[in-house]
């Protein structure tokens, strides 16, 4: 099976040796997104909810570039530096994903790239 690289200017450019997403067959694997504003490649100004929304906006843009949406997500993994932010993540995620919600994991980590407090990746299943 061949791999197709997905790229959009509506999400932050890769800051390392990875692609924004890779499609293999019906599955699209979205790389972890942090709360960067695509145009500036800087962390969005605002509170945690604003940063979480930016992460989901970035995932949404990549999903759309792949020909899908976040409603095609079958798995989302969220990395947080503070699990006390988990309730806010639930609220924000509900703005971007309809029921039935995808499988999900939330993991507290010691640190994330560029000192941010949230990162998320996703796996989509497209028809």
C-alpha positions in Angstrom: 0.0 0.0 0.0 1.4 3.4 -0.9 1.6 6.4 1.4 0.3 9.8 0.6 1.6 12.9 2.4 -1.0 15.5 3.4 -0.1 19.2 3.7 -2.1 22.4 4.1 -1.0 26.0 4.7 -4.1 26.2 7.0 -2.2 24.3 9.7 1.3 24.9 11.1 4.2 23.7 9.0 6.1 20.7 10.4 8.9 21.8 12.8 10.8 18.5 12.5 11.2 15.4 10.4 7.5 14.6 10.0 4.5 15.3 7.8 1.3 17.0 8.9 -0.4 13.8 8.0 0.0 10.6 6.1 -2.7 8.6 4.3 -2.5 4.9 3.9 -5.6 3.3 2.3 -8.6 4.6 4.1 -6.7 5.7 7.2 -5.1 9.2 7.7 -2.7 9.6 10.6 -2.5 13.2 11.7 0.7 14.3 13.5 0.5 15.9 16.9 -0.6 19.5 16.7 0.3 22.2 19.2 -1.4 25.6 19.6 0.5 27.3 16.9 -1.1 29.9 14.6 -0.3 28.7 11.1 0.5 32.2 9.8 2.9 33.2 12.5 4.2 29.8 13.8 3.8 31.2 17.3 1.6 30.0 20.2 -1.9 31.6 20.1 -2.5 34.3 22.7 -5.1 33.5 25.3 -6.1 31.1 28.0 -6.0 27.3 28.0 -9.4 27.0 26.2 -8.0 29.2 23.4 -4.9 27.1 23.1 -7.0 23.9 23.0 -9.3 25.4 20.3 -6.2 26.2 18.2 -5.0 22.6 18.5 -8.4 21.4 17.2 -8.5 24.1 14.5 -5.1 22.8 13.3 -6.3 19.2 13.3 -9.5 20.2 11.6 -7.6 21.9 8.8 -5.4 18.9 8.2 -8.4 16.5 8.3 -10.1 18.7 5.6 -7.0 18.8 3.5 -7.1 15.0 3.5 -10.7 15.1 2.3 -12.4 14.4 5.7 -13.3 16.0 8.9 -12.8 15.5 12.6 -16.0 13.5 12.6 -14.0 10.9 10.7 -11.7 10.5 13.6 -11.6 7.0 15.1 -8.9 7.8 17.7 -7.6 11.0 19.2 -4.7 11.2 21.7 -4.4 14.3 23.9 -1.2 15.2 25.7 -1.5 17.6 28.6 1.0 19.0 31.1 -1.8 19.3 33.6 -4.7 16.9 33.8 -6.7 19.6 35.6 -7.3 21.0 32.1 -9.1 17.8 31.1 -12.6 19.2 31.6 -11.8 22.1 29.3 -10.5 19.7 26.7 -13.8 17.9 26.8 -15.7 21.1 26.2 -13.5 22.2 23.3 -13.5 18.7 21.7 -17.3 18.7 21.7 -17.2 21.9 19.6 -15.3 20.0 16.9 -16.5 16.4 17.0 -20.1 15.1 16.9 -21.3 12.0 18.6 -20.5 9.2 18.5 -17.2 10.5 19.7 -13.9 8.8 18.6 -11.9 6.6 21.0 -9.5 8.8 23.0 -6.6 8.8 25.4 -5.5 11.7 27.5 -2.0 11.5 29.0 -0.3 13.9 31.4 3.3 14.5 30.3 6.2 16.4 31.9 6.8 18.7 28.9 5.7 19.3 25.3 7.4 21.0 22.3 8.0 24.7 22.5 6.8 24.7 26.2 3.1 24.4 25.3 0.6 22.7 27.6 -1.4 20.7 25.1 -0.8 18.6 22.0 -3.2 16.3 20.2 -3.0 13.9 17.3 -5.7 11.9 15.5 -6.4 8.9 13.2 -9.1 9.3 10.6 -11.0 6.5 8.7 -12.2 7.8 5.4 -14.5 5.9 3.0 
